[in-house]
Amino acid sequence: MWSGPRPTVVIGDPQVAHDLLHLKPIIFGSRPRFVVMGELFAKNGLLLTMPYGPKFTATKRMMNMSLVARDLNAHAVQEAESKKLARDLINSGYSFERHINRYVASVMMCLAYGRRIDNMDDPVLEKIYQRARYMAQLNTAGRYWAETFPLLTWIPDFLAPWKREIKRNGAASSQMLYDLAKEAEEPIGYDRAAPKSFAKNLWEKKKHEPALNLNEWEIANAAGSLFNAGSDTSSATLQTFILAMTVFPEVAAKAQEEIDRVVGHDRVPTWEDRQNLPYCRAILKETLRWRPVAVLGGNPHCSTEDYHYRGHYIPKGTAVMGNLWAIHHNEEYFVDSHRFWPERYTEPEKVQAFCKPYPNPEGHSSFGWGVRACPGKGLAEDSLFISIVRILWGFNITKARDPATKEEITPSTFSYTTGFNTKPTPFPCVFTPRSDKHREILLQDASAADEFLKGYRTG
């Protein structure tokens, strides 16, 4: 596609995306110029919009070094919060979305800042979400002429009220993220040592590893990016999982058979069970493939030099997008692609006769490609897995019934929100504990989780 003199390549084939975005990271690992959100709002401090180069490489390395699960006490946090989520779902009625949102937000806040979320009315959480909503507006194509004509940024601020507003909001946003990150190092009015967190790790690296040359605003932006990248996406993925279990009950039944055989009925699944639950691991993979959150693969990549591929000329400066919806539903790789079918991953011989092998060994590309792949992939998969297996262990998920007609309500598997990231539109379903014994264990575990989570401040 062409936008004036600038070309955009949209990829719908997994192999092409792999060949360009993964195997040629130096050429296709940069970003187009984000004039408004990247430069004016964030002063080029966001990894999301940062062009490829020494600063990007150093920031990405810093993220990778600091996102080690044991250094964040991540498994303990995810385990405790998943137990609280199970208790919330017992009394959820037809509405579960707010409980999923709280679970994900609290896990991400604990990991990023060492503080947790008890309810979605938390004022700090609302400030972070306001920032995310504002950034989404800035990232809307065609909203600002400066994206097409960057020379407009040279207009003096007193003659450009739009520019003053963006800079003012950017400064306020940076200050908020700094305050949150600083509190992770030295909690005010808290009678315990600050728990492990991503922000606290970065402050310690700044103090003890001067060669990293970290500054305060880089720490603030990195911690904010971790929360923003993981909260909406993980919440949307869990909602998609619940949709799939509602519409495809045979999948849930098969997973419960595996869990009962491996775990039994006397305890909830733990991390030690993970390797013995291949079908549950496949459910997570299929959830990520079936309805990807970033339908267009996130922000576009950009070529840094001319390149020829299969007879096509891709000039320097071309925006390149991996259309993740088209890629994950490419019938050459995924037969009957809109069927939720975890056997694609547990019994690949069933599909290999019909499909090409997917180039990524993960079997999907939900976390991106090459140097732009999500650095928090492992943390996200852990959080999703432990919540999925515990929901399956403890609950039967069934269709709700229309109050008037008593007929079952079958949610649409295509009814999703629009925007940069998508999620299912609200739909009803019923969570029923599988037995009184399951219910009792879930409640006992949640009480124990409450004690552990007292180590993380709220409010």
C-alpha positions as CSV (number, residue, x, y, z in Angstrom):
1,M,0.0,0.0,0.0
2,W,1.1,3.6,-0.6
3,S,0.5,6.6,1.6
4,G,1.7,9.5,-0.5
5,P,5.3,8.7,-1.3
6,R,5.7,6.1,1.5
7,P,5.1,2.4,0.9
8,T,3.7,-0.1,3.5
9,V,4.1,-3.8,3.1
10,V,1.4,-5.9,4.8
11,I,2.4,-9.6,5.2
12,G,-0.2,-12.4,5.5
13,D,2.1,-15.4,5.1
14,P,4.0,-16.8,8.1
15,Q,7.0,-17.8,6.1
16,V,7.4,-14.3,4.6
17,A,7.1,-12.7,8.0
18,H,9.7,-15.2,9.4
19,D,12.1,-14.6,6.5
20,L,11.9,-10.8,6.7
21,L,11.1,-9.8,10.3
22,H,12.8,-12.6,12.1
23,L,15.8,-13.7,10.0
24,K,16.7,-10.2,8.9
25,P,16.5,-8.2,12.2
26,I,19.1,-5.6,11.3
27,I,17.3,-4.6,8.1
28,F,13.7,-5.0,9.3
29,G,14.1,-4.4,13.1
30,S,13.6,-0.6,13.1
31,R,10.4,1.5,13.4
32,P,8.9,4.1,11.1
33,R,9.2,7.6,12.6
34,F,6.6,8.2,15.3
35,V,6.6,12.0,15.3
36,V,3.8,12.6,17.8
37,M,3.8,9.7,20.3
38,G,7.5,8.8,20.0
39,E,9.2,12.2,19.8
40,L,6.8,14.9,21.2
41,F,5.1,12.8,23.9
42,A,7.8,10.4,25.0
43,K,11.0,12.1,23.8
44,N,12.1,8.9,22.1
45,G,12.1,7.1,25.5
46,L,9.7,4.3,24.6
47,L,11.0,0.9,23.5
48,L,7.8,0.5,21.5
49,T,8.5,3.3,19.1
50,M,12.3,3.6,19.4
51,P,14.2,3.1,16.1
52,Y,16.8,0.4,15.9
53,G,20.2,1.5,17.0
54,P,22.5,1.6,20.0
55,K,19.9,3.1,22.3
56,F,17.3,0.5,21.3
57,T,19.9,-2.3,21.8
58,A,20.9,-1.1,25.2
59,T,17.3,-0.7,26.4
60,K,16.3,-4.1,25.1
61,R,19.3,-5.7,26.8
62,M,18.3,-3.9,30.0
63,M,14.8,-5.2,29.8
64,N,16.0,-8.8,29.1
65,M,18.5,-8.7,32.0
66,S,15.9,-7.5,34.5
67,L,12.9,-9.7,33.5
68,V,14.1,-12.9,35.2
69,A,11.2,-14.6,36.9
70,R,13.1,-15.5,40.1
71,D,14.5,-12.0,40.5
72,L,10.9,-10.7,40.5
73,N,9.4,-13.5,42.7
74,A,7.1,-13.8,39.7
75,H,5.9,-17.4,40.2
76,A,4.9,-16.8,43.8
77,V,3.0,-13.6,42.8
78,Q,1.3,-15.3,39.9
79,E,0.4,-18.3,42.0
80,A,-1.1,-16.2,44.8
81,E,-3.1,-13.8,42.5
82,S,-4.4,-16.8,40.5
83,K,-5.8,-18.2,43.8
84,K,-7.5,-14.9,44.5
85,L,-8.9,-14.9,40.9
86,A,-10.4,-18.4,41.5
87,R,-12.2,-17.1,44.6
88,D,-13.5,-14.1,42.7
89,L,-14.9,-16.3,40.0
90,I,-16.9,-18.5,42.4
91,N,-19.3,-15.6,42.9
92,S,-18.9,-13.9,39.6
93,G,-22.4,-14.5,38.3
94,Y,-22.5,-13.9,34.5
95,S,-19.8,-11.2,34.6
96,F,-16.2,-12.3,34.9
97,E,-14.3,-9.6,33.0
98,R,-13.6,-7.3,36.0
99,H,-12.1,-10.2,37.9
100,I,-9.8,-11.1,35.0
101,N,-8.8,-7.4,34.6
102,R,-8.0,-7.1,38.3
103,Y,-6.0,-10.3,38.3
104,V,-3.8,-9.3,35.4
105,A,-3.4,-5.7,36.6
106,S,-2.4,-6.8,40.1
107,V,0.2,-9.3,38.7
108,M,1.7,-6.7,36.5
109,M,1.8,-4.0,39.2
110,C,3.4,-6.4,41.6
111,L,6.1,-7.4,39.0
112,A,6.6,-3.8,37.8
113,Y,6.4,-1.8,41.0
114,G,6.0,-4.2,44.0
115,R,2.5,-3.0,44.7
116,R,-0.8,-4.8,44.1
117,I,-4.4,-4.0,43.0
118,D,-7.3,-4.9,45.2
119,N,-10.0,-3.4,43.0
120,M,-10.2,-1.7,39.6
121,D,-11.1,1.6,41.3
122,D,-7.5,2.0,42.5
123,P,-6.6,5.7,41.6
124,V,-3.0,4.8,40.6
125,L,-4.4,2.2,38.2
126,E,-6.8,4.7,36.7
127,K,-3.9,7.2,36.0
128,I,-2.0,4.4,34.2
129,Y,-5.0,3.5,32.1
130,Q,-5.6,7.2,31.3
131,R,-2.1,7.4,30.0
132,A,-2.6,4.3,27.9
133,R,-5.9,5.6,26.4
134,Y,-4.2,8.9,25.6
135,M,-1.3,7.1,23.9
136,A,-3.7,5.1,21.9
137,Q,-5.3,8.3,20.6
138,L,-1.8,9.7,19.7
139,N,-1.1,6.5,17.8
140,T,-4.3,6.7,15.7
141,A,-3.4,7.0,12.0
142,G,-4.4,10.3,10.4
143,R,-5.1,12.1,13.7
144,Y,-2.2,14.5,13.4
145,W,-0.8,16.1,10.3
146,A,2.6,16.2,11.9
147,E,2.9,12.4,11.2
148,T,2.6,13.1,7.4
149,F,4.4,16.5,7.5
150,P,7.1,16.3,10.3
151,L,8.1,19.9,9.6
152,L,5.1,21.0,11.5
153,T,6.9,20.1,14.7
154,W,9.2,23.1,14.1
155,I,6.3,25.4,14.7
156,P,6.9,27.3,18.0
157,D,4.9,25.9,20.9
158,F,3.1,29.2,21.5
159,L,1.6,28.9,17.9
160,A,0.7,25.2,18.2
161,P,-1.7,24.5,21.0
162,W,-1.9,20.8,19.9
163,K,1.8,20.5,20.4
164,R,1.7,22.2,23.8
165,E,-0.9,19.8,25.0
166,I,1.0,16.7,23.8
167,K,4.2,17.9,25.5
168,R,2.3,18.8,28.7
169,N,0.7,15.4,28.9
170,G,4.0,13.8,28.1
171,A,5.7,15.6,31.0
172,A,2.9,14.7,33.4
173,S,3.0,11.1,32.2
174,S,6.8,10.8,32.7
175,Q,6.5,12.3,36.2
176,M,3.8,9.8,37.2
177,L,5.9,6.9,36.0
178,Y,9.0,8.3,37.8
179,D,7.0,8.6,41.1
180,L,5.8,5.0,40.8
181,A,9.2,3.7,40.0
182,K,10.8,5.6,42.8
183,E,8.2,4.3,45.3
184,A,9.2,0.8,44.3
185,E,12.7,1.5,45.6
186,E,11.6,3.4,48.8
187,P,7.9,2.9,49.7
188,I,6.5,5.9,51.6
189,G,4.6,5.1,54.7
190,Y,5.2,1.3,54.4
191,D,6.5,-0.6,57.4
192,R,8.3,-3.3,55.4
193,A,11.2,-3.5,53.0
194,A,10.2,-3.0,49.4
195,P,9.4,-6.4,47.7
196,K,11.2,-7.5,44.6
197,S,10.1,-5.8,41.5
198,F,11.3,-4.8,38.0
199,A,11.7,-1.1,39.0
200,K,13.5,-2.0,42.2
201,N,15.9,-4.2,40.2
202,L,16.7,-1.3,37.8
203,W,17.4,1.1,40.7
204,E,19.8,-1.5,42.1
205,K,21.5,-1.9,38.8
206,K,21.9,1.8,38.5
207,K,23.5,1.9,41.9
208,H,25.8,-1.1,41.6
209,E,26.4,-1.3,37.8
210,P,27.4,2.1,36.6
211,A,28.6,0.7,33.3
212,L,25.0,0.3,32.3
213,N,24.6,4.1,32.4
214,L,21.0,4.0,33.4
215,N,19.2,7.3,34.1
216,E,16.1,7.8,36.1
217,W,13.8,8.5,33.2
218,E,14.9,5.3,31.4
219,I,14.0,3.3,34.6
220,A,10.6,5.1,34.8
221,N,9.8,4.4,31.1
222,A,10.9,0.8,31.2
223,A,8.7,-0.1,34.2
224,G,5.8,1.7,32.7
225,S,6.3,-0.2,29.4
226,L,6.3,-3.5,31.2
227,F,2.9,-2.8,32.8
228,N,1.4,-1.4,29.6
229,A,2.6,-4.2,27.4
230,G,1.4,-7.0,29.7
231,S,-1.9,-5.8,31.2
232,D,-4.3,-5.4,28.3
233,T,-2.8,-8.2,26.2
234,S,-2.9,-10.8,29.0
235,S,-6.4,-9.8,30.1
236,A,-7.7,-10.0,26.5
237,T,-6.0,-13.5,26.1
238,L,-7.7,-14.8,29.2
239,Q,-11.0,-13.5,28.0
240,T,-10.5,-15.3,24.7
241,F,-9.6,-18.5,26.6
242,I,-12.9,-18.3,28.5
243,L,-14.8,-17.6,25.3
244,A,-13.2,-20.7,23.7
245,M,-14.0,-22.9,26.7
246,T,-17.7,-21.7,26.6
247,V,-18.1,-22.4,22.9
248,F,-15.9,-25.6,22.7
249,P,-16.8,-27.5,25.9
250,E,-15.2,-30.7,24.5
251,V,-11.8,-29.0,24.8
252,A,-12.4,-28.1,28.4
253,A,-13.5,-31.6,29.2
254,K,-10.4,-33.1,27.6
255,A,-8.2,-30.7,29.5
256,Q,-9.9,-31.6,32.8
257,E,-9.4,-35.3,32.1
258,E,-5.6,-34.6,31.8
259,I,-5.5,-32.4,34.9
260,D,-7.5,-35.0,37.0
261,R,-5.1,-37.7,35.9
262,V,-1.9,-35.7,36.7
263,V,-3.0,-33.6,39.6
264,G,-6.0,-35.2,41.1
265,H,-8.8,-33.6,43.1
266,D,-7.0,-32.9,46.4
267,R,-4.9,-29.9,45.3
268,V,-4.7,-27.3,42.6
269,P,-2.1,-27.5,39.8
270,T,1.4,-26.1,40.5
271,W,4.4,-25.2,38.4
272,E,5.8,-28.7,39.0
273,D,2.9,-30.1,37.0
274,R,3.5,-28.0,33.9
275,Q,5.6,-30.5,32.0
276,N,3.1,-33.2,32.6
277,L,0.1,-31.2,31.2
278,P,0.9,-31.0,27.4
279,Y,-2.8,-30.6,26.4
280,C,-3.2,-27.6,28.8
281,R,0.0,-26.1,27.3
282,A,-1.5,-26.6,23.9
283,I,-4.7,-24.8,24.9
284,L,-2.5,-21.7,25.8
285,K,-0.8,-21.9,22.4
286,E,-4.1,-22.3,20.6
287,T,-5.6,-19.4,22.5
288,L,-2.7,-17.1,21.4
289,R,-3.1,-18.3,17.8
290,W,-6.8,-18.5,17.4
291,R,-7.7,-14.9,18.3
292,P,-4.5,-12.8,18.5
293,V,-4.8,-9.7,20.6
294,A,-2.6,-7.5,18.2
295,V,-4.5,-8.4,15.0
296,L,-2.0,-6.4,12.9
297,G,1.0,-7.6,14.8
298,G,1.6,-4.4,16.8
299,N,3.5,-1.4,15.6
300,P,5.0,-1.7,12.1
301,H,8.6,-2.5,11.5
302,C,10.7,-0.4,9.1
303,S,13.4,-1.3,6.7
304,T,16.7,0.4,7.2
305,E,18.1,-0.4,3.7
306,D,16.9,-1.5,0.3
307,Y,16.1,-5.2,0.1
308,H,15.1,-7.6,-2.6
309,Y,12.9,-10.6,-1.7
310,R,11.4,-13.1,-4.1
311,G,11.5,-10.7,-7.0
312,H,10.1,-7.8,-5.0
313,Y,11.9,-4.6,-4.3
314,I,11.5,-3.2,-0.8
315,P,13.0,0.2,-0.6
316,K,14.7,1.7,2.5
317,G,12.1,3.3,4.8
318,T,9.3,0.9,4.0
319,A,6.9,0.2,6.9
320,V,6.4,-3.6,7.2
321,M,3.4,-5.1,9.1
322,G,2.8,-8.7,10.0
323,N,-1.0,-9.1,9.7
324,L,-1.3,-11.5,12.6
325,W,-4.9,-12.3,11.9
326,A,-4.2,-13.3,8.3
327,I,-1.0,-15.1,9.4
328,H,-2.7,-17.1,12.1
329,H,-5.7,-18.0,9.8
330,N,-3.6,-18.8,6.7
331,E,-5.2,-22.1,5.7
332,E,-1.9,-23.3,4.2
333,Y,-0.6,-23.5,7.7
334,F,-3.7,-23.9,9.8
335,V,-6.5,-26.1,8.4
336,D,-10.0,-25.2,9.6
337,S,-8.3,-22.2,11.2
338,H,-11.3,-20.9,13.1
339,R,-11.8,-24.1,15.0
340,F,-10.3,-24.1,18.4
341,W,-8.2,-27.2,18.2
342,P,-5.3,-27.7,20.6
343,E,-4.4,-31.0,18.9
344,R,-2.6,-28.9,16.3
345,Y,0.2,-28.8,18.9
346,T,-0.2,-32.2,20.7
347,E,-0.8,-34.3,17.6
348,P,0.9,-32.5,14.8
349,E,0.8,-35.6,12.6
350,K,-2.9,-35.1,12.2
351,V,-2.4,-31.7,10.5
352,Q,0.9,-32.1,8.8
353,A,-0.7,-34.0,5.9
354,F,-2.8,-30.9,5.2
355,C,-0.6,-28.0,6.2
356,K,2.9,-26.5,5.8
357,P,5.0,-26.5,8.9
358,Y,4.8,-23.2,10.8
359,P,8.3,-21.5,10.6
360,N,8.3,-20.5,14.3
361,P,8.7,-23.5,16.6
362,E,6.2,-21.9,19.0
363,G,3.5,-22.5,16.4
364,H,2.3,-18.9,16.5
365,S,3.7,-15.4,16.4
366,S,1.7,-13.6,19.1
367,F,4.8,-12.2,20.7
368,G,6.2,-10.6,17.6
369,W,9.3,-11.3,15.5
370,G,13.1,-10.8,15.7
371,V,14.5,-8.0,17.8
372,R,11.0,-6.6,18.2
373,A,9.7,-9.7,20.0
374,C,8.1,-9.0,23.4
375,P,10.8,-9.2,26.1
376,G,8.2,-10.2,28.7
377,K,7.1,-13.2,26.8
378,G,8.1,-15.7,29.5
379,L,6.4,-13.8,32.2
380,A,3.2,-13.5,30.2
381,E,3.1,-17.2,29.3
382,D,3.6,-18.1,33.0
383,S,0.8,-15.9,34.2
384,L,-1.6,-17.2,31.5
385,F,-0.7,-20.8,32.1
386,I,-1.2,-20.9,35.9
387,S,-4.5,-19.1,35.7
388,I,-5.8,-21.3,32.8
389,V,-5.0,-24.6,34.5
390,R,-6.4,-23.5,37.9
391,I,-9.6,-22.3,36.2
392,L,-9.9,-25.6,34.4
393,W,-9.1,-27.6,37.6
394,G,-11.7,-25.8,39.7
395,F,-14.6,-24.9,37.4
396,N,-17.0,-26.0,34.7
397,I,-17.5,-23.1,32.3
398,T,-21.0,-23.3,30.6
399,K,-23.2,-21.2,28.5
400,A,-25.5,-18.8,30.2
401,R,-29.3,-19.0,29.6
402,D,-31.6,-16.2,28.4
403,P,-33.7,-15.2,31.5
404,A,-36.8,-14.9,29.4
405,T,-36.6,-17.9,27.0
406,K,-34.3,-20.1,29.1
407,E,-32.4,-20.9,25.9
408,E,-28.6,-21.2,26.0
409,I,-26.7,-18.1,24.8
410,T,-23.9,-19.1,22.4
411,P,-21.4,-16.2,22.2
412,S,-20.1,-15.2,18.8
413,T,-16.4,-16.2,18.3
414,F,-16.1,-13.2,15.9
415,S,-17.5,-10.5,18.1
416,Y,-14.4,-8.5,19.1
417,T,-13.6,-4.9,19.9
418,T,-11.7,-2.8,17.4
419,G,-8.5,-0.9,17.9
420,F,-4.8,-1.4,18.3
421,N,-5.5,-4.4,20.6
422,T,-8.7,-6.4,20.5
423,K,-10.6,-8.5,23.0
424,P,-14.0,-10.3,23.0
425,T,-17.0,-8.1,23.4
426,P,-18.7,-8.8,26.7
427,F,-20.5,-12.1,26.8
428,P,-22.2,-14.1,29.6
429,C,-21.1,-17.5,30.9
430,V,-21.3,-19.5,34.1
431,F,-18.5,-20.6,36.4
432,T,-19.5,-23.5,38.6
433,P,-17.1,-25.2,41.0
434,R,-16.7,-28.8,39.9
435,S,-17.6,-30.1,43.3
436,D,-18.0,-29.0,46.9
437,K,-14.5,-30.3,47.5
438,H,-13.0,-28.2,44.7
439,R,-14.8,-25.1,46.0
440,E,-13.4,-25.7,49.6
441,I,-9.9,-26.1,48.3
442,L,-10.2,-22.9,46.2
443,L,-11.3,-20.9,49.2
444,Q,-8.6,-22.3,51.4
445,D,-5.9,-21.5,48.9
446,A,-7.2,-18.0,48.4
447,S,-7.0,-17.3,52.2
448,A,-3.4,-18.5,52.2
449,A,-2.7,-16.2,49.2
450,D,-4.1,-13.3,51.1
451,E,-1.4,-13.8,53.8
452,F,1.4,-13.9,51.2
453,L,0.2,-10.8,49.3
454,K,0.2,-8.7,52.5
455,G,3.9,-8.2,51.7
456,Y,2.8,-6.0,48.7
457,R,1.4,-2.6,49.5
458,T,-1.9,-1.3,48.0
459,G,-3.4,2.1,47.5
